[in-house]
Amino acid sequence: PALTAGSCAPLLRGVHLAVFGLQVVVALAIGVTVAMLTGAGANGAGAADALMAAVLIVVAAVQVAIGVAVAHAGVRATRRAAEGLKEHDPKRLRALRSSALTQTVLVAVLLATPAWFAGFAVATGQPLGTLAGLAGVAAVGYGAGVVVTGQTARAATPPRSTVACSDASSTTEGDPDRGP
């Protein structure tokens, strides 16, 4: 089968979902475990603090902004690399695809940072409002990652060619995702 932007995007989005989801699950599991071991949040034993809540949410939002900036820089770099790609250069094509996959993993980890702040909030017994705020920031990060994976897929797919997945050889057929 041929790899086009349309077939590459769902693959990258799946990778983004898996990495992002794993980060959320691990971070919250650690937070809940620490809270259970220390008794934080039980019978008001936590250290709920408005300043800490605000700092957690603001820093999580800054981390998402950094993740988005890194993602856009990666998309630009992928576009530049794809522009210089010759149609029959399977080595550089593999490197371009590997770069797109690596970028997707990196961006998913960066954009999942609010989950670690949420895990810390759980561990320290922060109120549900703080967790809701962090969940909102994480949702924005996940959505931004979904958008960026589509841009990465388009950037990593050489224009006006479809490349076979199995042997990385090119054909001269037009890519329906890019137009004529």
Rosetta silent file (secondary structure, phi, psi, omega in degrees, C-alpha in Angstrom):
SEQUENCE: PALTAGSCAPLLRGVHLAVFGLQVVVALAIGVTVAMLTGAGANGAGAADALMAAVLIVVAAVQVAIGVAVAHAGVRATRRAAEGLKEHDPKRLRALRSSALTQTVLVAVLLATPAWFAGFAVATGQPLGTLAGLAGVAAVGYGAGVVVTGQTARAATPPRSTVACSDASSTTEGDPDRGP
SCORE:     score description
SCORE:     0.000 S_00000001
   1 L     0.000  154.957 -178.609    0.000    0.000    0.000 S_00000001
   2 E   -89.783  144.346  177.239    1.030    3.599   -0.584 S_00000001
   3 E   -97.435  113.122  176.810    1.796    6.000    2.255 S_00000001
   4 L  -117.653  173.273  176.523    0.010    9.297    1.773 S_00000001
   5 H   -59.269  -36.169  179.483   -0.717   12.107    4.170 S_00000001
   6 H   -67.398  -30.245  178.418   -4.202   10.630    4.534 S_00000001
   7 H   -93.183  -20.223  179.429   -2.865    7.240    5.586 S_00000001
   8 H   -79.535  -37.131 -176.560    0.019    8.616    7.641 S_00000001
   9 H   -58.992  -47.735  179.220   -2.102   10.930    9.816 S_00000001
  10 H   -62.462  -34.539  177.820   -4.168    8.169   11.514 S_00000001
  11 H   -63.775  -49.096  179.959   -0.967    6.253   12.264 S_00000001
  12 H   -65.382  -36.976  177.296    0.679    9.291   13.867 S_00000001
  13 H   -65.490  -36.490  176.229   -2.536   10.135   15.748 S_00000001
  14 H   -63.970  -41.596  176.694   -2.610    6.584   17.102 S_00000001
  15 H   -63.441  -44.376  178.625    0.963    6.935   18.315 S_00000001
  16 H   -58.990  -47.110  179.908    0.083   10.301   19.873 S_00000001
  17 H   -60.728  -45.146 -178.172   -2.946    8.790   21.645 S_00000001
  18 H   -63.692  -47.152 -178.394   -0.936    5.819   22.953 S_00000001
  19 H   -68.704  -45.564  179.557    1.961    7.888   24.282 S_00000001
  20 H   -61.651  -48.318 -178.571   -0.257   10.647   25.684 S_00000001
  21 H   -61.789  -40.467  178.494   -2.646    8.128   27.263 S_00000001
  22 H   -63.392  -41.309  177.555    0.171    6.142   28.828 S_00000001
  23 H   -60.152  -44.161 -179.305    1.603    9.307   30.364 S_00000001
  24 H   -63.213  -47.938 -177.652   -1.801   10.185   31.861 S_00000001
  25 H   -61.963  -47.541 -178.256   -2.372    6.694   33.268 S_00000001
  26 H   -65.086  -45.301 -178.197    1.101    6.401   34.815 S_00000001
  27 H   -61.933  -45.501 -179.098    1.071    9.935   36.267 S_00000001
  28 H   -71.625  -33.963  177.178   -2.336    9.553   37.862 S_00000001
  29 H   -64.033  -41.702  177.520   -1.565    6.041   39.136 S_00000001
  30 H   -65.490  -44.236  179.025    1.546    7.347   40.870 S_00000001
  31 H   -60.234  -44.789  179.504   -0.383   10.303   42.293 S_00000001
  32 H   -66.100  -40.959  178.878   -3.171    8.095   43.628 S_00000001
  33 H   -61.830  -46.230  179.124   -0.668    5.612   45.082 S_00000001
  34 H   -63.512  -42.020  179.240    1.244    8.362   46.879 S_00000001
  35 H   -61.983  -40.404  179.351   -2.025    9.884   48.148 S_00000001
  36 H   -67.661  -39.416 -179.078   -3.135    6.506   49.494 S_00000001
  37 H   -71.009  -32.587 -177.099    0.214    5.865   51.171 S_00000001
  38 H   -97.937  -13.488 -178.935    0.397    9.316   52.764 S_00000001
  39 L    80.339   13.162  179.420   -3.296    9.804   53.480 S_00000001
  40 L   -64.564  134.934  178.044   -3.434   13.039   51.465 S_00000001
  41 L    86.936  -17.005  179.676   -6.995   14.067   50.707 S_00000001
  42 H   -84.527  123.940  179.092   -8.469   11.655   53.262 S_00000001
  43 H    54.936   36.463  177.873  -10.514   13.475   55.913 S_00000001
  44 H    72.024   19.140 -176.966   -9.037   16.812   54.849 S_00000001
  45 L   -79.621   -3.690 -178.567   -5.487   15.596   55.525 S_00000001
  46 L   -76.800  172.818 -179.626   -4.194   17.056   52.252 S_00000001
  47 L  -106.327   54.082 -179.111   -2.277   20.267   51.829 S_00000001
  48 L   -60.010  129.842 -175.493   -4.846   22.057   49.667 S_00000001
  49 L  -147.313  127.691 -177.629   -3.476   25.482   48.866 S_00000001
  50 H   -64.144  -38.514  179.317   -4.852   28.100   46.458 S_00000001
  51 H   -64.881  -43.780  178.889   -1.381   29.348   45.535 S_00000001
  52 H   -62.991  -40.811  179.362   -0.182   25.827   44.763 S_00000001
  53 H   -60.665  -46.492 -179.807   -3.291   25.191   42.668 S_00000001
  54 H   -63.389  -42.352  179.760   -2.730   28.357   40.650 S_00000001
  55 H   -63.596  -43.482  179.693    0.961   27.570   40.133 S_00000001
  56 H   -59.338  -45.697 -177.234    0.169   24.016   38.986 S_00000001
  57 H   -68.657  -43.822 -179.068   -2.366   25.199   36.426 S_00000001
  58 H   -65.182  -45.536 -178.920   -0.231   28.084   35.116 S_00000001
  59 H   -66.711  -36.802  176.410    2.923   25.983   34.816 S_00000001
  60 H   -62.327  -41.333  178.802    0.956   23.182   33.110 S_00000001
  61 H   -65.387  -38.894  177.387   -0.375   25.719   30.593 S_00000001
  62 H   -63.978  -40.884  177.962    3.155   27.015   29.969 S_00000001
  63 H   -61.510  -40.143  177.890    4.329   23.439   29.376 S_00000001
  64 H   -65.002  -41.538  177.799    1.574   22.931   26.798 S_00000001
  65 H   -61.494  -40.462  176.691    2.607   26.173   25.079 S_00000001
  66 H   -63.553  -43.269  178.272    6.214   24.925   24.981 S_00000001
  67 H   -60.139  -41.520  178.429    5.014   21.614   23.550 S_00000001
  68 H   -66.136  -40.839  178.650    3.045   23.402   20.827 S_00000001
  69 H   -63.377  -43.495  178.119    6.060   25.577   19.973 S_00000001
  70 H   -63.447  -40.655 -179.767    8.317   22.512   19.731 S_00000001
  71 H   -62.438  -44.635 -179.733    5.695   20.761   17.593 S_00000001
  72 H   -67.968  -35.399  175.183    5.449   23.637   15.135 S_00000001
  73 H   -63.802  -39.722  177.589    9.227   23.885   14.899 S_00000001
  74 H   -64.838  -39.970  177.860    9.299   20.164   14.124 S_00000001
  75 H   -63.258  -43.721  178.357    6.653   20.525   11.423 S_00000001
  76 H   -61.745  -43.053  179.626    8.659   23.328    9.786 S_00000001
  77 H   -65.542  -38.611  178.390   11.840   21.235    9.919 S_00000001
  78 H   -65.155  -40.999  177.291    9.999   18.237    8.446 S_00000001
  79 H   -60.773  -44.696  179.697    8.655   20.402    5.606 S_00000001
  80 H   -62.929  -41.226  179.292   12.137   21.658    4.813 S_00000001
  81 H   -65.999  -38.062 -179.431   13.515   18.116    4.820 S_00000001
  82 H   -69.882  -33.292  179.508   10.692   16.896    2.567 S_00000001
  83 H   -63.027  -35.324 -179.054   11.267   19.734    0.070 S_00000001
  84 L   -87.088    2.102 -176.672   14.827   18.552   -0.500 S_00000001
  85 L   -79.210  128.892  174.611   13.802   14.913   -0.834 S_00000001
  86 L   -84.809  149.599 -174.223   14.339   13.306   -4.191 S_00000001
  87 L   -59.933  -36.458 -175.338   11.641   10.929   -5.323 S_00000001
  88 L  -108.261   49.192  178.909   13.880    7.861   -5.532 S_00000001
  89 L  -123.667   79.217 -174.780   15.836    8.263   -2.301 S_00000001
  90 H   -62.701  -28.744  179.540   14.498    5.549    0.026 S_00000001
  91 H   -65.821  -48.817  179.569   17.165    6.187    2.663 S_00000001
  92 H   -68.833  -32.162  177.743   16.214    9.836    3.150 S_00000001
  93 H   -64.836  -43.771  176.659   12.532    8.924    2.942 S_00000001
  94 H   -61.896  -40.642  179.030   12.957    6.443    5.811 S_00000001
  95 H   -64.282  -38.993  178.551   14.833    9.101    7.779 S_00000001
  96 H   -64.111  -44.574  179.122   12.011   11.580    7.137 S_00000001
  97 H   -65.725  -41.323  178.496    9.400    9.084    8.337 S_00000001
  98 H   -62.760  -40.158  177.480   11.471    8.170   11.373 S_00000001
  99 H   -62.236  -42.542  179.316   11.830   11.844   12.173 S_00000001
 100 H   -64.161  -40.134  178.718    8.060   12.350   11.949 S_00000001
 101 H   -67.219  -44.322  178.145    7.447    9.414   14.276 S_00000001
 102 H   -62.111  -42.338  178.309   10.051   10.604   16.764 S_00000001
 103 H   -61.021  -40.797  179.582    8.593   14.095   16.668 S_00000001
 104 H   -62.362  -43.054  179.001    5.134   12.689   17.381 S_00000001
 105 H   -64.702  -46.425  179.790    6.391   10.802   20.440 S_00000001
 106 H   -59.475  -47.204 -178.161    8.294   13.839   21.761 S_00000001
 107 H   -64.668  -39.452  178.588    5.335   16.156   21.291 S_00000001
 108 H   -62.417  -41.202  178.504    2.950   13.692   22.971 S_00000001
 109 H   -65.194  -45.335  179.834    5.232   13.501   26.008 S_00000001
 110 H   -62.888  -42.705 -177.113    5.556   17.297   26.202 S_00000001
 111 H   -75.608  -14.912  177.597    1.830   17.882   25.787 S_00000001
 112 L   -89.559    1.539 -179.434    1.002   15.259   28.448 S_00000001
 113 H   -53.653  -37.819  178.097    2.955   17.165   31.116 S_00000001
 114 H   -56.744  -25.966  177.088   -0.264   18.479   32.732 S_00000001
 115 H   -64.697  -35.700  178.441   -1.050   14.862   33.700 S_00000001
 116 H   -70.085  -36.439  174.577    2.070   14.829   35.864 S_00000001
 117 H   -66.321  -35.857  176.763    0.975   18.040   37.533 S_00000001
 118 H   -66.194  -40.591  175.868   -2.432   16.430   38.091 S_00000001
 119 H   -60.059  -41.220  176.346   -0.719   13.423   39.656 S_00000001
 120 H   -64.857  -40.102  179.106    1.134   15.781   41.988 S_00000001
 121 H   -62.915  -40.878  177.264   -2.141   17.555   42.781 S_00000001
 122 H   -64.303  -45.173 -177.816   -3.749   14.232   43.704 S_00000001
 123 H   -63.186  -29.613 -178.771   -0.739   13.256   45.804 S_00000001
 124 L   -98.725    5.109  175.206   -0.873   16.536   47.731 S_00000001
 125 L    73.477   34.195  178.353   -4.632   16.496   48.231 S_00000001
 126 L   -69.670  154.226 -178.359   -5.538   19.473   46.034 S_00000001
 127 L   -68.463  164.228 -178.931   -9.255   20.203   45.557 S_00000001
 128 H   -60.622  -30.215  177.563  -11.261   18.916   42.596 S_00000001
 129 H   -59.760  -39.673  177.274  -11.262   22.389   41.022 S_00000001
 130 H   -64.851  -44.879  178.603   -7.505   22.167   40.611 S_00000001
 131 H   -63.351  -38.142  178.224   -7.800   18.726   39.045 S_00000001
 132 H   -65.037  -41.424  177.477  -10.535   19.996   36.711 S_00000001
 133 H   -62.204  -43.132  178.310   -8.329   22.910   35.659 S_00000001
 134 H   -67.427  -36.277  176.810   -5.417   20.570   34.986 S_00000001
 135 H   -64.533  -38.389  177.088   -7.705   18.202   33.077 S_00000001
 136 H   -63.721  -43.370  178.375   -8.793   21.147   30.909 S_00000001
 137 H   -64.129  -41.190  178.296   -5.191   22.099   30.186 S_00000001
 138 H   -63.786  -38.241  178.645   -4.401   18.455   29.368 S_00000001
 139 H   -64.091  -40.002  176.079   -7.393   18.313   27.006 S_00000001
 140 H   -62.738  -42.041  177.912   -6.100   21.395   25.187 S_00000001
 141 H   -62.078  -42.993  179.020   -2.690   19.708   24.945 S_00000001
 142 H   -63.534  -45.310  179.385   -4.212   16.532   23.542 S_00000001
 143 H   -61.462  -41.734  177.799   -6.237   18.487   20.978 S_00000001
 144 H   -62.532  -38.125  178.457   -3.196   20.481   19.920 S_00000001
 145 H   -65.126  -38.485  178.081   -1.304   17.222   19.477 S_00000001
 146 H   -63.200  -42.982  179.140   -4.020   15.789   17.249 S_00000001
 147 H   -63.986  -45.035 -176.593   -3.872   18.890   15.033 S_00000001
 148 H   -67.126  -33.895  178.896   -0.079   18.841   14.873 S_00000001
 149 H   -63.963  -34.655  175.177    0.064   15.148   13.936 S_00000001
 150 H   -65.071  -41.907  177.832   -1.992   15.933   10.838 S_00000001
 151 H   -65.338  -38.937  178.262    0.406   18.726    9.935 S_00000001
 152 H   -64.351  -42.312  179.447    3.361   16.409   10.547 S_00000001
 153 H   -61.657  -43.524  178.843    1.817   13.730    8.307 S_00000001
 154 H   -65.575  -39.470 -178.986    1.338   16.232    5.481 S_00000001
 155 H   -69.400  -32.717 -175.604    4.870   17.559    5.920 S_00000001
 156 H   -86.594   -1.740  179.680    6.411   14.065    5.993 S_00000001
 157 L  -102.661  115.414 -177.832    4.681   12.924    2.808 S_00000001
 158 L   -57.390  138.338 -179.089    6.644   13.922   -0.284 S_00000001
 159 L   -67.631  148.149  174.492    4.569   16.033   -2.676 S_00000001
 160 L    56.850   25.876  174.767    3.216   14.610   -5.935 S_00000001
 161 L  -150.611  152.761  171.579    4.281   11.078   -5.173 S_00000001
 162 E  -116.884  136.584 -173.281    3.052    8.093   -3.319 S_00000001
 163 E  -115.756  129.605 -179.040    5.621    5.934   -1.680 S_00000001
 164 E   -67.079  134.536 -179.467    5.150    2.228   -1.065 S_00000001
 165 L   -67.583  -36.352 -171.401    5.270    1.345    2.626 S_00000001
 166 L   -72.491  -40.423 -175.409    6.921   -2.033    2.110 S_00000001
 167 L  -125.272    6.243  178.445    9.997   -1.041    0.118 S_00000001
 168 L    55.874   31.892  176.049    9.993    2.776    0.234 S_00000001
 169 L   -95.527  148.986 -175.328   10.001    2.959   -3.564 S_00000001
 170 E   -99.655  154.909  169.580    8.270    5.862   -5.268 S_00000001
 171 E  -123.561  172.449 -178.353    5.769    6.055   -8.071 S_00000001
 172 L  -100.891   14.656  177.893    4.742    9.040  -10.075 S_00000001
 173 L   -69.160  150.069  178.593    1.056    8.855   -9.159 S_00000001
 174 L   -75.646  151.454  178.112   -0.472   12.001   -7.727 S_00000001
 175 L   -92.205  116.773 -177.370   -1.296   12.196   -4.031 S_00000001
 176 L   -62.396  -22.635  179.341   -5.031   12.812   -3.601 S_00000001
 177 L   -77.799  -17.275 -176.807   -4.347   14.606   -0.291 S_00000001
 178 L  -109.150   -8.603 -178.623   -2.127   17.180   -1.985 S_00000001
 179 L    86.960 -175.776 -177.732   -4.020   17.805   -5.202 S_00000001
 180 L   -70.360    0.000    0.000   -2.620   17.680   -8.761 S_00000001
